Amino acid sequence: MRRRLARAARIAALPILLLTSFAGAAFGETSAPTTYRTLNTKETALQRIQRSVARINQEAATPEGEAIVIDRLSSQLRVTPEVLRSQHDTWAVGYGEIAMVYGFARAARKQPTTPESVVAERRLGKDWDVIAKNLGVKIDTVASRIKRQEPPKRRK
């Protein structure tokens, strides 16, 4: 609902902005280029998850980073490193997505839910919101679990 209102506000503001800019040009007013503020929208839990997934995948982009990510995920998810590597290859997803799949599977209220069943639903083209609803998962719960699996922040 908020997204619709924000989008409607931006769309409604466009003709007004265009008219004022053309009116200024018609009357010979010249000024520095105008910058427009975008509406401030709160980041959703799914967006936080996707940001965390991107950080995990970025860390795993190098061989050294991949070993660190596998070790960390292995201990946090209680899965052997061999299983993680196998799932990475079989499912053709990054390690961040693997963490996300496990987060959804373990937070599911409709048991038994396996990571494989979550991947199967995703491959059917379902959005994460729909998968969460089907499993009875609160996306905020998954977001907080995924946040723990991110690489530690570097000090400057």
N, C-alpha and C positions, 0 to 999 in steps of 0.2 A: 504494500500500500504506500509506504514512504517513497519507494522508488518511482511509483507512478506519479505521485504528487510532485516529486522533484523534477521528473522529466517533463511533466505538464507545465511546471513553472518556467523551466528553461525554454520550452517551445513557445509559451505565451510571451516571454520576454524578447524573443527574437525579432518580431515585427517592430516593436517599440525601439529596440536598439538600431535597427536598420533605418527607421524613419528619422530618428534623431541624428544619425550620422549623415544621411543624405540632406537633411535640412541644414545642417551646419555647413556642408559643402556648397549648397545652393546659395547661402547667404555670405559666402566668402570667408567663413571662419576656418582657420587652420589651427591645428593644435597637435601636440605630440600624440602618438598612437595611444589609444585607450586600451587598458588592460581590464579584463573582466574577471571577477571572482567567480569561481564555481561554487555551487551550493555545497555546503559541508554535509557529507553523508557519513554516518557511522559505519565502520567496517563490520561486515557480518562475520559470524563464526566460520562460515564456509570459506570466506576470503582469508581469514586468519590461517585456516588449515592449509589452503593453497599456498600461502606465503611460506609457511613452515615446510611444506613439501618441497618447494623450490629451493629453500636453504639446504635441506638434507641432500637433495639431488646435486646441488652445486658443490657441496662438500665432497660428494662421492665421485666427482668428475675426474679426479686423478687417482692413480693406483694407490697412493698412500692414503688419500682421503677415503677411498672405497674401503680399505682395510679398517680404518677407524670407524666408519659408519657401520660396517658389518659387525664389528665387535660390540659397539654401543647398542645397536638394535638387537643383536643376539642376546645380550644380557637383559635388556629391558623387555623384550617380547618373549623371553624364555624359549627361544628357538635356536637350533644349532646354526653356525655359519654356513654349513653346507646346504641346509634347507633354504636359507635366505638366498644364497647364490642360485640354487635351483629354481626358486620361485621367480627371481629376477629374470632368469633366462626364459622360463616357461611362460610366464604371464606377459613378458615383454613390457614391463613397467619399471620405473625407477625405484630406488630404495625408499624415497619419500612416499611414493604411492603405496608401497608395501606396508609402510608404517600406518598409512591412512586406512588401508584395507583391514589390517589387524585391529585398529582402533574401532572401526565400525563393527567388526565381527564380535569383539569382546564387549562392546557397550550394548549389543543387541539384547532386547528384552524377550524377543521371540527365539527361544532356544530350540534345538541346537543350531547355531549359525557358525559356519566355518569361513575362514578367509576365502576359500575356493568358491563358496556360494556368493560371496560379495563380489568377487571378480566376475563370476558368471552373470550376475545382474548388471554389472557395469558394461560388460561386453554386449548385452542386449540393447544397449543404448540408453539406459536409464540414467537420469541425472542423480547427483549425490543427494539432493533434497528428497527425491522420490525413494531412493534406497533407504535413507534414514527413516522416512515415514513408514515404509514397509517393515523395517526391522524394529521400530519403536525406539529409535536412537535419538537422543538429544545431541544435536550437532555441537553445542557448547562443551559437552562432556568430551567428545572426540577432539575438539580443538585444544582443550587443556592437556589431554594425554599426548597429542602430537607435539605440543610446545615443549614437553619434557624431552623429546627425542631430538630436538634441534641441536646443532653444534653450539658449544658455549660461545658467548659473544667475546670478541677480542677487545682487549683494553688498548686505548690509543696512547 
